[in-house]
Amino acid sequence: MDQIELNELEEQDLYEHLRINVDKGQSLLRLDKFLMHRIENASRNRIQNAIDAENVLVNNKPVKSSYKVKPLDVISVVLPHPPRDTEVYPEDIPLNILYEDEDVILVNKPAGMVVHPGYNNYTGTLVNALVYHFQRIKPGTEKLPELPGNDGRPGLVHRIDKDTSGLLLISKNERSLTYLAKQFYDHSIKRKYIALVWGDLKDEGTITGYIGRSLKDRRVMTIYNEESQGKWAVTHYKVLERMNYVTLIECQLETGRTHQIRAHMKHIGHPLFNDAIYGGDKILKGTIFSKYRQFVENCFELLPRQALHAKSLGFIHPTTKKEVFFETDLPADFSAGLEKWRKYIG
């Protein structure tokens, strides 16, 4: 690309992410079909949308999907943000490690920490901290394992949301990662969460349904009745403590879907306390008095995220083949919010 062409891209705030120099023996082929064979994990529909949005240039000019690729064409994919490499860089971030051996690390993740690098969160994540920790204890010898399906998320066999606190299990080698991933796939991992939800529930219950992304808001997961619309999910819950307008519950996951507990509790009309995405950051139960309203606002300030904590985790160890079990206490913000509710109803 010569200097004039580079300047044109800069003026449009576009950056070249991919360049393909077409072979001189290439037969005529539609552009969208050609790119399907050259770009990994890209659907034809997604490629066509990129072409329509003029994010694909042929010889520095936008064209249509039906354009016939010719020998020696130069195809560029341009986007409004600069390209990033996929390597996860080590960062010296403190970790609360509950247990570690040659195969696994068990971390108590604080609320507010993103688990792995991704869009708008390329640094400061748990994985950045883990890579640093791993290199420090075994400098230059190994790195956290990656397998197909967990690219960019080395060592991770499961995840928890940014604003959910609690236990996260990490594999330190490929054998361990494969062994633990099978347990998660088979739903034999034992996981319990503590949640504070709006309203009063019966003593115990089971919530099921197919979880898929909302058609209105891609950030939100919705419960559907049809298998074609999502993945089957099962959450068992039981009441631990009632506080008139909110209830403390324990949730046991039979499956592990994105936002499973948050979406399930919203589905049955009991969103998590202060869960902004699922409507729990509003006063859903209680009186109309201003004193009560101020009390709830104070609780929101004490517990400034969804009231969800991954309390316990049990699994079969990949080397000893014995069942191990770990649990954590509620973090300070969750405990402070609970105590305020207890004093209020007391």
Sequence and secondary structure as in RCSB ss.txt:
>XXXX:A:sequence
MDQIELNELEEQDLYEHLRINVDKGQSLLRLDKFLMHRIENASRNRIQNAIDAENVLVNNKPVKSSYKVKPLDVI
SVVLPHPPRDTEVYPEDIPLNILYEDEDVILVNKPAGMVVHPGYNNYTGTLVNALVYHFQRIKPGTEKLPELPGN
DGRPGLVHRIDKDTSGLLLISKNERSLTYLAKQFYDHSIKRKYIALVWGDLKDEGTITGYIGRSLKDRRVMTIYN
EESQGKWAVTHYKVLERMNYVTLIECQLETGRTHQIRAHMKHIGHPLFNDAIYGGDKILKGTIFSKYRQFVENCF
ELLPRQALHAKSLGFIHPTTKKEVFFETDLPADFSAGLEKWRKYIG
>XXXX:A:secstr
  HHHHHHHHHTT EEEEEEE  TT   EEHHHHHHHHSTT  HHHHHHHHHTT EEETTEE  TT EE TT EE
EEEESS               EEEE SSEEEEEE TT  SS BTTB SS HHHHHHHHHHHHSTTT      TT 
TT TTBS    TT EEEEEEESSHHHHHHHHHHHHTT  EEEEEEEEES   SEEEEEEEEEE SS TTSEEEES
SGGGSEEEEEEEEEEEEETTEEEEEEEESS  TTHHHHHHHHTT  BTT TTTTTTS  SS   HHHHHHHHHHH
HHS S  EEEEEEEEE TTT  EEEEE    HHHHHHHHHHHHHH 
